[in-house]
Amino acid sequence: MILPIVAYGDPVLKKKAKAIEKNHSNLSELIENMFETMYAAHGVGLAAPQIGLPIRIFVIDAAPFSEDEELSDEEMKQLKDFKKVFINATIVEETGEEWAFSEGCLSIPDVREDVFRNERIKINYFDEHFVEHTEIYDGLAARVIQHEYDHIEGVLFTDKLSSLKKRLIKGKLTNISKGKVNADYRMRFPLAKKTR
């Protein structure tokens, strides 16, 4: 089922999400719905807070990035097969040089800005079968994980911008929260009465 994506301004996006148990109600259905919602919106990642649930789960399918011709063959292959579910994730370590990349977010349509992030992460998480993993990622894979991980920590990519950049996009963000934006997917706006 395709769910509406919560827009910027909804308090759920600023809450630190809670861990879930192995027997979480309808977990496999939730994961399926999250992937379906993400694909319908042409995203590469989606976190539970973005569908209004303050729980520590996010899904990623970075395959669209694998078509970027500027990537090495190894990076393309890594991203092509990078489809994962992260439950109760904790980033253990962030290392390497910080680098900028133009990020966007399904909860903040039509806004893209350069965000600096570390190039490598070590993350501990449970998969959809509640098997525990500790893995290291770098490059775009690490970035997509960091972006989605921020969502379960109550952080948006716009929080990482300079105060000048924040002032420059303030009007756009206000409009998004009021539903004054053209997204080609269903959204739920905190300050508007209608749902798209």
NUTOR-936309 format. One line per field, with one value per residue (C-alpha): x, y, z. Coordinates in steps of 0.05 Angstrom, whole numbers. Example, Ala and Ser with C-alpha at 12.3 -4.5 7.8 and 13.67 -1.06 7.14 Angstrom:
u: (246_273) $
v: (-90_-21) $
w: (156_143) $
// end
This chain:
u: (0_26_25_26_94_95_118_167_138_105_131_142_201_236_226_279_247_238_268_220_215_223_148_128_58_54_128_134_73_102_168_132_90_152_187_124_116_189_187_122_157_221_263_325_309_250_248_187_180_168_104_85_113_165_201_273_266_287_292_341_346_404_399_381_449_484_470_514_570_618_622_674_652_659_615_563_560_555_497_461_452_442_372_366_323_354_319_342_405_462_519_580_632_638_707_743_740_676_650_592_535_470_416_341_286_217_190_220_203_236_293_363_425_498_507_575_581_638_656_655_610_606_534_501_429_379_352_279_290_318_388_440_495_554_579_622_599_631_615_543_520_545_512_443_447_469_411_359_392_385_310_305_346_297_346_331_384_362_386_457_457_489_445_449_425_369_346_347_301_256_199_202_200_140_103_118_89_25_19_39_85_77_98_80_67_18_37_8_18_19_-10_-59_-127_-122_-80_-49) $
v: (0_68_114_190_219_268_338_385_418_356_345_270_289_322_266_216_150_91_21_-35_-108_-170_-183_-113_-115_-127_-114_-148_-111_-45_-59_-77_-13_29_2_11_83_99_71_109_174_156_157_117_115_123_125_107_179_201_160_186_129_149_81_63_32_54_23_37_17_56_24_90_118_59_92_153_150_188_129_74_5_-20_35_23_-51_-37_11_-32_-88_-43_-57_-63_-56_-24_-35_-5_21_55_89_66_108_161_169_197_265_304_314_353_323_355_321_322_291_263_302_366_365_414_432_407_432_410_373_353_283_236_187_124_95_34_16_-36_-56_-112_-134_-152_-221_-189_-216_-169_-139_-93_-67_-13_30_87_136_143_81_112_179_149_111_174_213_160_149_223_215_165_213_270_307_333_350_423_423_413_476_542_595_635_576_563_636_631_569_589_612_547_506_545_534_459_454_489_443_496_450_405_335_278_231_230_275_295_368_390_460_443_409_367_305_295) $
w: (0_-19_43_44_60_118_97_129_191_221_292_279_235_294_345_362_342_389_380_361_384_340_346_323_296_220_210_142_117_142_106_42_46_59_-3_-45_-19_-33_-104_-119_-99_-138_-74_-55_20_67_143_186_212_140_141_210_252_306_304_286_217_148_80_23_-50_-80_-149_-184_-163_-197_-265_-249_-300_-255_-207_-211_-234_-163_-135_-190_-173_-98_-108_-160_-109_-48_-23_52_114_176_243_309_274_310_274_314_278_223_192_132_98_98_27_-2_-43_-65_-23_-27_15_0_60_31_-44_-92_-44_-57_-21_-12_54_83_111_130_74_116_170_214_231_275_257_251_183_167_199_262_247_276_231_240_173_142_83_45_-11_-34_4_69_51_38_104_141_112_131_199_213_203_261_303_289_243_173_121_125_198_172_129_147_178_113_71_121_114_38_37_95_50_10_74_101_35_38_108_83_23_-28_-68_-128_-110_-157_-98_-39_19_86_104_177_165_110_117_54_40_-29) $
// end
